[in-house]
């Protein structure tokens, strides 16, 4: 049938009357039945009185983030006065829209109303930031707040990663002030759907080896009863795992069966690209009510560069800066923990600190069973212009031959005093390498060749590259037992890995590795990395700065992003890393001098496998400024965590074996809940034999074991931790099989 607008007038009149009747009926029905509006649940807060963590103001308009009036809720709102085509731009390189269905915000038209604007997301597509579709915003009314809710399917139709939101004036003229408040990504909430409560994920950073498992647990309930939940799953398609079911069967790291705790163990498939992956948990009940919960980011790692140098622990290792030559006053010794490392700064003029200071430090460490690390911080204090800490100052000083000669002579004396038959590490010049890269016109591409240095040594160029290689070789030649480790700074490219996309953070690390490699890093043994030189509580109280990292890895800044940068640095440089001068605070302290809070030590002790797989082989704790927390002022936290780390893990309990199905037996044991659990090991042997076979499994508390021959088999399980320590055995179970494996499989080979 072809409908044409060129129709007889009588037909038009009839259709007009029919449409009028239908519209009237529609109006009557609408007034008689108004469906309940679905509730909205906030999945990511963006602004409520202040910008949420991870969000920053990148606007090109007149913006006040703390307007006192009007406010939709709380005490503040955002006021914006748009000039022609100007924009309010809120940026977050780690924004997570997973689970959200709408962008919701409230608008107030101020005294005039009628402001004209569009809203759009900035999206990360193929390594570039592009604007998503521009959606017209309803013009706000004067003097009142109105809610605006825009579907994410309109703003981000292809579900690309989001890095910001822009509200942009759609006219080429100045408009009166408009106000924004309670900005959030939200989702519709079904009150009859399953409810997701607490959850945990560990580890948060894993290699793409197809073996290393993440354990996820989530507590769920349902208004119609727990038995009404039909499916709980994680979208693992980006990890090559499809839909990952979470089960409440007692054998999936979920506690006991039917207790409302659902669990699963999963890995990243071999070949999964390095990067950050946001996780979303979904639950469905028998009536098809659904709910979702964002779980934050995990990081998939690549194989770290190089290998652990001979002479260093081939496992996770720990240390601090607290030592003493005085009998009974050495904190590390008194702690009773067998720490691996101890570090000590030397600055220019260290030769006046008593006879043979470096020799004494190094030898007392060796005598106590520690690996000494000498932190060389001498460029700053070597005359002229001692104490002048900037790239300009350093670049100028290095052109002074007297300064260069004095520096080299002092460094050589330190290396001579560290010479011996046990390992020692020279940590080279914190901040120096970062300052010099940062000072380049383009820190991503510059070369240390660009900086002249009055080195005047045969075989080495008179530039920063030659100087860097010279001091590395000088230490190696003077003290063959010494390992050299320049420091790589996260900020060396003039960016912060926590404020850019994951791909950009990787690029930053690769640029820093290339710069350091060109000035001696290639000849070095390790690289040094750092989180911060002060506790987050110190910065908060003393300077009013928010430097906290999100230990839940839901928002930026977060520890997994630092691990991603470090992994890229290790891979690009071909070196393993030491994480040095880690802030020591913990959350039980009171934010006073020597007792400032921080959450990163706890994260490291809770996630040792994460940082080890990153390429970080050891952690050294120590305050970087006066009044920061140290291991001897932290209330015993680091000591207590060290005791746990250096002790074997507990044995798995309640090992059970199901009835064998042919040659296979299903094993299950109670989960070992320590934070540094690395894996489980299944031991099995025929009764009467003394030699056992072993099968390593990851972190799931169940396993299917193939028994190769018929007979009575004894089976037990041990747990292994990040230090490589193994637990005592679990209880022993005996299984009898009557089938040989070759009888099962050989006929298949003949088909």
Protein Blocks (a to p, Z undefined) as FASTA:
>chain_A
ZZdfbdcfklmmmmmmmmmmmmmmmmmmmmmpccdddddddfbdfbghiacehiacfbdc
dddfkbfbdcfbhjbdcdddddehiacddddfkbcfehiabdcddddebjngoiacdddd
dddeehiacdddddddddddehiacdddddfklmmmnopacfbdcdddfbdcddddddde
hiacdddddfkbccddddddddfbdcdehlaccddddddddfkbjklpmbdcddfklnon
apaddddehpnonopahklpacddddddehiacdddddddddddfkopacdddebjaddd
dddehjddehiacbdcdddfbdcfbghiafklmnopacfbdcddddehklmnoghkllmm
mmmmmmnopacdddddfklmmcghihiacfklmmmmmmpmklmmmmmmmmmmmmmmmgcj
bdcdddehehklmmmmmmpmblmlmcfklpccdkkpghiacbfklmmmmmmmmmmmmmmm
bccdddddfklnopafklccfklmmmmmmmmmmmmmmnoplmmmbdcddfbfcdfklmmm
mnopafbdcfklmaccdfklmmmmmmmmmmmnopacddehiafbdfkbgoighiaccfkl
mmmmmmmmmmmmnopabdcdddfbehiacfklnnommmmmmmmmmpccdddehiacddde
hjaccddddddfbfklfbdcdddddehiabdcddddfkbcbdcdddfbgcdddddddddd
fkopacddddddddddfbdfklmmmmmmmZZ
